[in-house]
Amino acid sequence: MFRWKKLGKVFDPTQNGNDAWMQTFAQAPATLVFDSFVRVYFSCRPLPDKNGQATSYAGFVDLDRKNLFNILRISKKPVLPLGEIGSFDEFGIMPISVIRDKHRLLAYYGGWTRCVSVPFNIAIGLAESKDNGETFEKIGPGPVLSYSPDEPFLVAVPKIRKFQNRWFLWYTAGTHWRKVNGKTEAVYGIRMATSTDGVTWKKEHRKIIPNVLGENEAQASADVYFANDIYHMFFCYRHTSDFRTNKDRAYRIGYAYSQDGFHWQRDDSRVGIDISTEGWDSEMISFPHIFSLDGKTYMLYLGNNFGREGFGIAELEGSLQ
């Protein structure tokens, strides 16, 4: 069993956000490490419009490398614009995963659009930065990974990694929608695709992590870290009914491991982190992101209300093995 020591909440947009576009949420945190600071990208929202509709943007905070609770800077504008009318990312950028590749800095992001019979649909876009991650330019108006016959909607929550010159993209794909207490809820699972260039992707066309909560389990945010010759995956999962009001049915973090990055064994008993007895992460814990820094391994994660009030950090005691 791993042992994660919770260090506390790092950033709360309801207290430290700036301008109208960053008022609530700091969802799906993902890091980019620089010499003197760690940049954490996340998805945030302005307040809902007069019709109660939400939009989502991607921003960042720069954290002091020597003290990750010391916020050096908060982005003044979104790193990506919303899409044009009718495009897949017209109403939201959520979430974003950034990677360095030689002289390139790429961002994979979920772009969402509003629907009529269901609340939204999502596909995955790609953008490149020419100013060291301050902003990104989309490679085109359409997605690089989208719906297909066996993944008909919600191709979302990309997590990008590169191992041994092969690109891996883990993502969430929807399987069906449910009507629960008059509200439409999505059911989704973790899938993956590989690439030789980071642009053209080959899907595995299968769900890679088995359910433990029955056929309506929802899985998301599969972040993979390679250590001691093993691929370690941390992800989150929940029920699709009553998860907003019953903390026992809300998001928890799960764990799986693999020898080759393709075939996975799930073992949530090893995850080593759960909700707290009180406070900002006492009801749910989700959207883990693993990164190493100066000989230590950390996890960023969301707490209650899906990250409405920011993200926190935990430090691994020992090693991943």
C-alpha positions, 0 to 999 in steps of 0.5 A: 500500500502506498502512503500519501501525506496530505500537505494541504490546499494549494490554490483556491480560485474563489479567494485568489482568482482574477478577472471574470473568467477565473471565479470558481473551480481549478479542475484537473491540475497538471504540471510543467516544471521550470528551473525555479517554479512549477506551473500548474495548468487547470480549468476554471469558470466564470460565474454562470450566465443569466440562464445558468449556463457555464463556460470553462477556460484554462489558466495556470498558477506558478508555484515556487519550486522551493515552496509549493504553497508560495504562489508566484503568479496567476495567469492574467488571461486564458491560455487558449481561446474558446472555439468559434461558433459551431466548433467542438470547443465553443463553450469550454476548455476542460481539462488540459494536459501539457508535455514538452517534446524536444523543441515543442510544447504541446497541450491536449485539451477537452473541448466541449459544446452544449447539447439539447437532449444531454448537457454537453459533448466533448472531444480532444483538441491539440494546441502548441505554445510558442511562448514557453507555455504562456499561451497556446495556438490550436493546430486547427479548428477541429479535434485530433481525437473524437467520437467513433462507432464504439466511442459515440460521445464524451471523448474527454479528460486527456492525459498525455505521456511519452514513453520510449519514443511512443506517445500515450494518450489516456482519456475518458470515453462515454458509454451511455447516458442515464436519467437519474432523478430527472437529471441526465448523467453520463457513464464513462470509462478509461481508454487509451490511444498511441501515436508516433507523432502526437497528432495521428492517434490509434485507439485501442478501442477497449475499456482498460480498467474494470469496474468495481461499482457495477456497470454504471461506474464512471471513471476519469483522469487516468494519470500514468507514471513510470517508476521501478519498471512499472507503469502506475496509474492513478485515476478517479471513479464514482457512482452515477447516481446520488454522487452530488449529495452522498459522499459515499457515492462521490469520487474516490481515487483508484489505482492500477498497474501494468508491465507494458502500459497496455494491459492493466491490473486494478488494485484500489487497496494500494492507492493510499489516499482517501477523503479527510474526516473534515475540511475541503476534501472530506466529501470527495477526492478526484482528478489526481496528477502525479509529478516528481520534483527534486527527488520527491513524488507529489500528487495534485488532486481535487476535493469537494464539489469537483474542485470548485474551491481549488486543488491540494497536494500530497507527498508520497512517503517512500516510492512507487514500486 
